[in-house]
Amino acid sequence: MGEFVVTVTFSIKAGHTVEFREAMLANAADSIALEPGCWLFDVCEAADGAEIFLYEIYDNKAAFDAHLATEHFRRFDRLVSPWVIEKRIATYVRLGVTTRSHKSGH
């Protein structure tokens, strides 16, 4: 079976986009650095800054469950909760990937 994929879309309250972005990027960096079962954590932002979209890949559901129990995630979640209008989560099993190397300047 493929890896466990999690997508999350956050709608952010006006006036909190910068601090939410900073907290999210720190959480993503901690997840990659501290969790061996988390090996991709993409953070994307809508052009207007009102939505943040995450694409995370874990070895399996147990690795994602471990992520939710980490101190860095719990601290992040407590910090940003007042800034969030809505949080939509979906999970998937990764079937495959097609990619090419990112070229600088594009």
C-alpha positions, 0 to 999 in steps of 0.5 A: 500500500502507498504512503499516507497523504493528508491535505488540510485547507485553512481559512484564516481570519483577516489580520492574522495571515502573516503570523499564521504563515510564520507559525505554519512554516515553523511547524512544517520544518519541525515536522520534517526535522523531528518526525522520521515518518513525515517526509513531505510537508508542502505549505501553499498560500492563496494569492489573497493570503486568506487560505493556506493549503497543506500537502503532507506525506507520511509513511503510514497513518500511524506516523500521522497519528504520531505527528498529531501527538508531538509537542510542536504540533500541539503548540502550533495548534493551540497558537493558531486556533484563534486565527482559523475560520475553518479547517478542512482535512482529507486523507488519501493513499498515495498511488504514484508520483510523476515529477521533474526537477525544479529549475531555478528561475521558473 
